[in-house]
Every structure is written in C-alpha cells, then in structure tokens.
C-alpha cells in the first residue's frame, strides 16, 4: 500500500487543459494500491461535486478527502455536506471523511478525518486588520460576529474529530491512525515559506 497526498489544489483556478493535465498527473502517480489523501481547498461550492468526482475518477486507488474553507464559498457547511452524501459510504471509491467514523485500510491502520475549521485563536485573534473572505462567502457567518462564529464552528468540528479519534483508538487492534484535516492542528504546523505563520 502506498499513499499520495494533495492539499489546496484550488482546481477552480485551472483552465480546462490545466485541469486535464492535473488529472493525468494524478492518474500517472497512483495505482490500485494507492490511497490518495486530499486535505481540502479543492475548489468552491459551485463546482464542488464536479471537481471532487473528477479527482476521484483520475485516482486509480481509493480517495479519502476532507474539505477546506474555500470549498464552502458560495454555500454553507451543511449544504456542502448534503451535496456530498453519495461519498458517505466507507466502502466507496471516493469517501468524504466528515460522513464516516473511520476507514480501516489494513489491519490496525485507520484513517479518520474532519474538515475542521479555522478559528483565529492561534494567530492574529482580535486584530481588526484580519479579515477573512470566508466571512462574506460562507452562509454560517451571515448576521453573526465573525470571530465568535468561527470559534463556535471550530469547537463543534473539534468535538466531532475527538469523538472519532477516541472511538478508533479504543478499538483493540488499532496500531496506527492517520488524521485528515484541512486546518493545521498546531501553530507549529502552519508554515509559510519555511517559517511559522502569524
């Protein structure tokens, strides 16, 4: 078994020929034994299913994925989850990890995932100059204090991921766990050009 990892491809920025080239690279770099791990910012909501489906078809192995904040632009967290219900079967070829508890790839090796959400508590929390496009493009922010809404969403998603992790770690034969999330789980993991981001 082998793994490939893609994060933040932003496929909505690609021309049709660039997208075809990207799919060819995925095909050329996967086999039936490859598990492709995708950790979000795949596209925007308008083309979400189309781009995820295309990526899944390009992958010759199994694709496990979570979403990023950009994937929800133009929609809501809840609507994107509803749109991806067909990818909620653990035995499927493309699996949206928010919709399943875990995937056992081989004995003792489990993958859990949740798209997560940024909350600003690590970084420029409270800085009035920090403005995120998510506040304008994601439904859950409408009519709310953006920083409070971010923290509430992040706390809900963290509880879901914690529950999944506790369940899989309690299983008798679990020896290894891979966690997929779009948001870096620690400030030290949020690197930009080799330095920890602010």
N, C-alpha and C positions, 0 to 999 in steps of 0.2 A: 504494500500500500504506500502511496505517495500523496503529498499534499501540494497544492498550489494556492497562493493567497493573492487576492485582488482587493484593494480598497480605494475608494474615491475615484472611480474611473470617469464619472461625470459624462456618461455616454450622450447626453443631450447636447453636448458641445461639439460632437463629431459630425462631420458630413457623412452622407451615405457611404462613400467609398472608404472613408476612415473607419467607419463602424464595421464594414465588411472586413477590412484589414485586421481590426481588433479581434473580431470573431475568428478569423483564420489563425491568429496568434494563439488564441485560447485552444482551438482545435489541435494545433500543432504541438502544444505544450501540455496536453492532457492525454491520458489513456483510460481504458476501462477501469483501471485500478487507482486512478487519481480521485481524490476528494478535493474539490475546489471550494475554498473558503472565501466568502465575499463579505466584507465588513462595511458596507454602506456607501452612501452618496453615489448611487448607481446612476440616477437620473433625476427627473422631477415627476410629480404625480401624474401629469398629463400623459406621459409615455411609460409609466411605471411597469405595467404588466408586459407591454410590448418589449421593453428593453431587458427585463428580467427573463422573460421567455426566450428571447434571442440568445442571451448569455447562457442559459441552461441548455439550449439546443447546441450551442457551439462546444460546450463541455462534454467530453466523451465519457467522463465518470459521473459521480454524484456531486451535485452542487448544494451547499448549505450556506444560507445567507441571512444577514440582518440588514436593516435599513439605516440610513443616516438622516440627518435633519433635512438636507436638500431633497431627499426622496419624497418628503411630505409637502414641499412647496406647492401651493395652489390647491391644497386639500387639508385633510385633518389626519391625526394619528389613527382615529377609529375607522375612517373611510379607507385609508390605505390597507389596514388590516383586513377589512371586509373584501377589498378588491383582490387580496392575495390568498383568500380561503382555499382556492384549489391547490395551493402549495402547502397545505397544512397536514399532509399525510407523511408520517415518518418513513414509510417505505417508498415514497415518491422519488423521482429523479432530481427535482429541484425542491428544496424544503426551506420554507420561511421559518426560522428558528423561534420567532416570537410565538408561533402557534403550536409548538410541540414542547414536551418536557425535556427530552434529550434524545440523542441518536447514538446507539452503540455501533461503532464502526467495526470493531473486532472485540473479542472477549477482553473486558476490563478497560477498554478505551471508549470514553463517552465524549460527545460534543454537546454543550449547552450554549444557548445564546439568547440575547435580548438586545433589541436595537438601542436601548438606553436613551439617555437624553442629557445634554449639557445643562449645567445649572449655574455656572459662574461663581460657585463657591471657592473654586481654585482659580485664581487669576484676578481679573480686574473687577471683582464684585463691587458694585456700588459706584463705579466710576461713570459719571454722566456721559463721558465721551464714548463709552462702549455701547454701540447699537448693533443689534443683530437683525439681518433680513428676515430671519425666522419670525420675528415679532409681527411682521407685516404679511407674511405669506403662509403662515400655518394657523388654521382655524382656532385652535385651542387658546390662542393669545388674544383674540378679539374681546375688547371690553375689560381686559384684566391688567393688573400690574404685571409687567413682563417678567421681572425678576422673581416675583412670588410665584407666578405661573410656572416658570422654568424649574424652580425648586420643587414645587408640588409634583410636576410631571416626572422629574428625575427621581424623587423619592418613591413614587409608585413603581416606576420601572425597576429601580434597585431592589425593591421588595420582591418583585416577580423573579428577578435573577437570583436573589438569595434563596428563595424557595426552591428553585430548580437545582441550584448547587447543593443545598442541604440534602435534597432527595437523592441525587445521583451519588453523592459522597457517602450516604448511608447504605447504599447497595453493597452487598457482600463482596462482589468480585471487582469493584471499581478500583483500578490501579492508576489510571491517568485520566485527566479531564482537560479538554480544550474549551476555552470560553471565547465566544464571539460577541463582540460589542463594538458599536461604532465609536463611542466616546472612550478615549484613553482612560483606563481605570485609575491611574495615578498621575499626579503632576509630572513626575519624572519621565512618564511615557509620552508626554505631549511635547515632542521635539519639532523644532523648525530650524532647518539649516544647521543641524547638529547641536543646537542649544535648546534648553528648556524654554517653552513658550511662556508669555506673560499672561 
